[in-house]
Amino acid sequence: MRVETGPDGRVGDTAVRAVNGLTARWAQALREGTVFSAPGVWPLLAILADGAAGPARAELAGALGVPAEQAAGAARELLAGLASVSGLDAALGLWTHHGLALREEWRAGLPAGTHGVFGDDLVTAQERLDAWAAERTGGLVERMPVTLTRDARMVLATALALRTDWRQPFTERPLRPDAGPWQGRTLRGLHRRSVRPDRVGVTGTPDGFVTALTVPGDNGVDVHLVLGEERMTPGQVLAAGVGVVERGLPLTGGGALPHGHVGPGLHVEQQPATAPEPRTLDVTTVAYEVRADHDLLALPGLFGLTTATDKEAGHFPGVSPYPLAVGEARQSAVAQFGALGFRAAAVTALMPVAAGAVPQYRYETTVVRVTFDRPFAFLAVDRESRLVLAAGWVTEPAPYPVPGFSGAVPPAP
């Protein structure tokens, strides 16, 4: 199996399936408000797999869904494909201790300009790493998620920064849910109405029904909001969202739905109107900012890192003659959803160590009304390839009002 970019440089179908598969599996382990980016992790695992041996190599290949011997090429092609996604900035960085010798074949497989060196002044080195993370994410992630230690021999990192503005902005207004975990709170609600009822739809899964809304960005990135039945877990809802994005779960669009309560948070009803109107879509959701820090070694099996963390032996002879084990593997991520657009960023780092929105009414119109007023999932997706770039679960929406926060996503630097 070969991970390829398309002829225009976009992310290929095999890579989409592999990385989205990691997104779905990672989602199953989540239980609270969070944001994460599988495309931030996948290339790092692939680069490590290229230099791994024994059980560590097999475990990494299993987590990747790509044979280890194809992993380095797969990582390069994925990074090249990410570079073609409008609104997404992606970077790879490698820093090694000045005393660590690298295998030239492995180092030559990395994109040019990615390698730096650090010495024994760990304070200065850490400042450089933190500055790289902040610069590459426009300040959304302020520091590298790993901290250099005396036995650190390498830091391998990715930085992703995603931005899109809505084609049709939302209007802010207070939202007070009358049921659910947000009942009684005054939230920063977002509302808009359009004549595109098929932007929302409902589908069934083995775990229950979900309602999915597409919020199109202006640069080829869409954000999908997914609401499940109240009994469903975050992982089940997020996994359903991946199925919807990949078109493996068929949606019945709002234009074809009957009147009544037709899905989680979704109603089709008659409303008075001042003139004849087509079926419309009425959306109410919330502004949010979600931040999360993930210790990937808390789920070593998911990422193929179980053996690689054993410091009793070296596991990456293809990287360096020096015996290495993975000492830290972390991701810091953030997502902001506001009236004008969406921003997200993630920095992921692996640190090998020594091995070790009252007239007169004369008409009626059909309105498809969807409301996200309890915890829900979101997936930011490249429209063309359907690669999930960032995903998460919203449990703490922005309150209303918040001094100093307009609800608009700040412009990209």
Residue pairs with C-beta under 8 A, 6 or more apart in sequence:
1 14
1 65
1 66
1 67
1 70
2 14
2 70
2 73
2 74
3 12
3 14
3 15
3 18
3 66
3 70
3 73
3 74
3 77
3 78
4 12
4 14
4 15
4 77
5 11
5 12
5 15
5 77
5 78
5 80
5 81
5 84
6 12
6 81
6 385
8 84
9 80
9 81
9 83
9 84
10 81
10 84
10 85
10 382
10 384
10 385
11 78
11 81
11 82
11 84
11 85
11 382
11 385
11 387
12 77
12 81
12 385
13 385
15 74
15 77
15 78
15 81
15 387
16 246
16 385
16 386
16 387
17 65
17 246
18 42
18 64
18 65
18 66
18 74
19 38
19 39
19 42
19 78
19 387
19 388
20 38
20 242
20 245
20 246
20 386
20 387
20 388
21 65
22 38
22 41
22 42
22 63
22 64
22 65
22 302
23 36
23 38
23 238
23 242
23 379
23 388
23 391
24 238
24 239
24 242
25 302
26 36
26 38
26 299
26 302
27 234
27 235
27 238
27 239
27 242
27 391
28 235
28 236
28 239
29 235
29 299
29 302
30 36
30 234
30 235
30 238
30 393
31 233
31 234
31 235
32 234
32 393
32 395
33 290
33 292
33 375
33 392
33 393
33 394
33 395
33 396
34 234
34 290
34 292
34 294
34 392
34 393
35 290
35 291
35 292
35 333
35 334
35 335
35 344
35 346
35 390
35 391
35 392
36 292
36 294
36 331
36 333
36 346
36 390
36 391
36 392
37 160
37 331
37 333
37 344
37 346
37 348
37 389
37 390
37 391
38 388
38 391
39 78
39 82
39 90
39 158
39 160
39 387
39 388
39 389
40 158
40 159
40 160
40 331
40 333
40 346
40 347
40 348
41 158
41 296
41 303
41 331
41 348
42 64
42 75
42 78
43 75
43 78
43 79
43 92
43 158
44 75
44 156
44 157
44 158
44 348
44 349
44 350
45 60
45 63
45 64
45 71
45 303
45 304
45 305
46 60
46 64
46 66
46 71
46 72
46 74
46 75
46 78
47 71
47 72
47 75
47 109
47 110
47 156
48 60
48 156
48 308
48 316
48 319
48 326
48 350
48 352
49 57
49 60
49 61
49 64
49 66
49 68
49 71
49 304
50 68
50 69
50 71
50 72
50 75
50 106
50 109
50 318
51 103
51 106
51 316
51 317
51 318
51 319
51 320
52 60
52 68
52 308
52 315
52 316
52 318
52 319
53 315
53 316
53 317
53 318
54 307
54 315
55 307
56 304
56 307
56 308
56 315
56 316
57 68
57 315
58 68
59 301
59 304
59 305
59 306
59 307
59 308
60 68
60 71
60 304
60 305
60 308
61 67
61 68
61 71
61 304
62 304
63 302
63 303
63 304
63 305
64 71
64 74
64 304
66 74
72 106
72 109
73 109
76 109
76 111
79 90
79 92
79 111
81 385
81 387
82 88
82 90
82 160
83 90
85 220
85 221
85 382
85 385
85 387
85 389
86 219
86 220
86 221
87 162
87 163
87 164
87 217
87 219
87 220
87 221
88 160
88 161
88 162
88 221
88 382
88 389
89 136
89 159
89 160
89 161
89 162
90 158
90 159
90 160
90 161
91 136
91 158
91 159
92 110
92 111
92 114
92 156
92 157
92 158
93 114
93 116
93 132
93 155
93 156
93 157
93 158
93 159
94 110
94 114
94 115
94 116
94 154
94 155
94 156
94 157
95 115
95 116
95 117
95 118
95 125
95 128
95 129
95 154
95 155
96 102
96 115
96 116
96 117
96 118
96 153
96 154
97 117
97 118
97 119
97 152
97 153
97 154
98 117
98 118
98 119
99 153
100 153
100 154
100 320
100 322
101 320
101 321
101 322
102 319
102 320
103 318
103 319
103 320
103 321
105 318
106 318
106 319
106 320
107 115
116 128
118 125
118 128
118 129
118 148
118 155
119 125
122 148
122 149
122 150
122 152
125 148
126 144
126 147
126 148
129 143
129 144
129 148
129 155
129 157
130 142
130 143
130 144
132 144
132 157
132 159
133 141
133 142
133 143
133 144
133 145
133 157
133 159
133 332
133 347
134 141
134 142
134 143
136 159
136 161
136 347
137 159
137 160
137 161
137 345
137 346
137 347
138 161
138 345
138 412
138 413
139 413
140 161
140 334
140 336
140 343
140 344
140 345
141 159
141 332
141 333
141 334
141 345
141 346
141 347
143 332
144 155
144 157
144 347
144 349
145 293
145 330
145 331
145 332
145 347
145 348
145 349
146 155
146 328
146 329
146 330
146 349
146 350
146 351
147 328
148 155
148 351
149 327
149 353
151 327
151 353
151 354
151 356
152 327
152 351
152 352
152 353
153 320
153 322
153 324
153 352
153 353
153 354
154 319
154 324
154 351
154 352
155 349
155 350
155 351
156 349
156 350
156 351
156 352
157 347
157 348
157 349
157 350
158 346
158 347
158 348
159 345
159 346
159 347
160 344
160 345
160 346
160 347
160 389
160 390
161 343
161 344
161 345
161 412
162 221
162 342
162 343
162 344
162 345
162 380
162 389
162 390
163 219
163 341
163 342
163 343
163 409
163 412
164 217
164 218
164 219
164 221
164 222
164 223
164 341
164 342
164 380
165 217
165 218
165 219
165 340
165 341
165 409
166 215
166 216
166 217
166 218
166 339
166 340
166 341
166 342
167 216
167 217
167 218
168 192
168 194
169 192
169 339
169 340
170 190
170 191
170 192
170 283
170 285
170 338
170 339
170 340
170 357
171 190
171 191
171 192
171 339
171 357
172 188
172 189
172 190
172 191
172 287
172 339
172 400
172 407
173 189
173 191
173 357
174 186
174 187
174 188
174 189
174 400
175 186
175 187
175 188
175 189
175 284
175 286
175 373
175 400
176 184
176 185
176 186
176 187
177 183
177 184
177 185
177 187
177 373
177 374
179 374
180 230
180 373
180 374
181 374
181 375
181 395
182 373
182 374
182 397
185 399
186 399
186 400
187 286
187 287
187 373
187 397
187 398
187 399
187 400
188 286
188 287
188 397
188 398
188 399
188 400
188 401
188 402
188 405
188 407
189 284
189 285
189 286
189 287
189 400
190 283
190 284
190 285
190 286
190 287
190 338
190 339
190 357
190 407
191 282
191 283
191 284
191 357
192 283
192 357
193 280
193 281
193 282
193 283
193 357
194 280
194 281
194 283
195 277
195 278
195 279
195 280
195 281
196 281
197 253
197 254
197 255
197 279
197 280
197 281
197 368
198 253
198 254
198 255
198 256
199 213
199 214
199 215
199 216
199 254
199 281
200 211
200 212
200 213
200 214
200 253
200 254
200 266
200 281
200 283
200 368
200 370
201 211
201 212
201 251
201 252
201 253
201 254
202 209
202 210
202 211
202 212
202 251
202 252
202 257
202 262
202 263
202 264
202 266
203 209
203 210
203 212
203 240
203 243
203 244
203 249
203 250
203 251
203 252
205 236
205 239
205 240
205 243
205 249
207 228
207 232
207 233
207 236
207 240
208 228
208 229
208 231
208 232
208 236
209 228
209 229
209 263
209 264
210 226
210 227
210 228
210 229
210 232
210 237
210 240
210 241
210 244
210 263
210 264
211 226
211 227
211 228
211 263
211 264
211 265
211 266
211 370
212 224
212 225
212 226
212 227
212 240
212 241
212 244
212 251
213 224
213 225
213 226
213 283
213 285
213 370
213 372
214 222
214 223
214 224
215 222
215 223
215 224
215 225
215 342
216 222
216 383
217 223
217 341
217 342
220 382
220 383
220 384
221 342
221 380
221 381
221 382
221 383
221 389
222 380
222 381
222 383
223 337
223 342
223 378
223 379
223 380
223 381
224 241
224 244
224 245
224 378
224 379
224 380
224 381
225 285
225 372
225 376
225 377
225 378
226 237
226 238
226 240
226 241
226 244
226 376
226 377
226 378
226 379
227 237
227 264
227 265
227 266
227 370
227 372
227 374
227 376
227 377
228 236
228 237
228 240
228 264
228 376
228 377
229 264
230 264
230 374
234 375
234 377
234 393
237 376
237 377
237 393
238 377
238 379
238 391
238 393
240 249
241 377
241 378
241 379
241 391
242 379
242 388
242 391
243 249
244 251
245 379
245 381
245 386
245 388
246 386
247 386
254 266
254 268
254 279
254 281
254 368
254 370
255 279
255 368
257 263
257 266
257 268
257 368
258 268
259 268
259 269
259 270
259 366
260 267
260 268
260 269
261 267
262 268
265 370
265 371
265 372
265 373
265 374
266 368
266 369
266 370
267 368
267 369
267 370
268 366
268 367
268 368
268 369
269 366
269 367
269 369
270 364
270 365
270 366
270 367
271 364
271 365
271 366
271 367
272 361
272 363
272 364
273 361
273 362
273 363
273 364
273 365
274 359
274 360
274 361
274 362
274 363
275 362
275 363
276 363
276 365
277 363
277 365
278 365
279 365
279 366
279 367
279 368
280 365
280 366
280 367
280 368
281 367
281 368
281 370
282 357
282 367
282 368
282 369
282 370
283 357
283 370
284 357
284 369
284 370
284 371
284 372
284 373
285 337
285 371
285 372
286 372
286 373
286 394
286 397
286 398
287 337
287 338
287 339
287 397
287 398
287 407
288 335
288 336
288 337
288 394
288 396
288 397
288 398
289 334
289 335
289 336
289 337
289 398
290 334
290 335
290 392
290 393
290 394
290 396
291 332
291 333
291 334
292 332
292 333
292 334
292 392
293 330
293 331
293 332
293 333
294 330
294 331
294 332
294 333
295 329
295 330
296 302
296 303
296 305
296 329
296 330
296 331
296 348
296 350
297 305
297 309
297 326
297 328
297 329
300 306
300 308
300 309
303 329
305 326
305 329
307 315
308 315
308 316
308 325
308 326
309 325
309 326
309 327
310 325
310 355
311 325
311 327
311 353
311 354
311 355
311 356
312 355
312 356
313 323
313 325
313 355
314 322
314 323
314 324
314 325
314 355
315 324
315 325
315 326
315 355
316 324
316 352
319 352
322 354
323 354
323 355
323 356
324 352
324 353
324 354
324 355
325 352
325 353
325 354
325 355
325 356
326 350
326 351
326 352
326 353
327 351
327 352
327 353
328 349
328 350
328 351
328 353
329 349
329 350
329 351
330 348
330 349
331 346
331 347
331 348
331 349
332 346
332 347
333 344
333 345
333 346
333 347
333 390
333 392
334 343
334 344
334 345
334 346
335 342
335 343
335 344
335 378
335 380
335 390
335 392
336 342
336 343
336 344
336 409
337 378
337 409
338 406
338 407
338 408
338 409
339 406
339 407
339 408
340 408
340 409
341 408
341 409
342 380
342 409
343 409
343 410
343 412
344 380
344 389
344 390
346 390
375 393
375 394
375 395
376 393
376 394
377 391
377 392
377 393
377 394
378 391
378 392
378 393
378 394
379 388
379 390
379 391
380 388
380 389
380 390
380 391
381 387
381 388
381 389
382 389
398 405
398 407
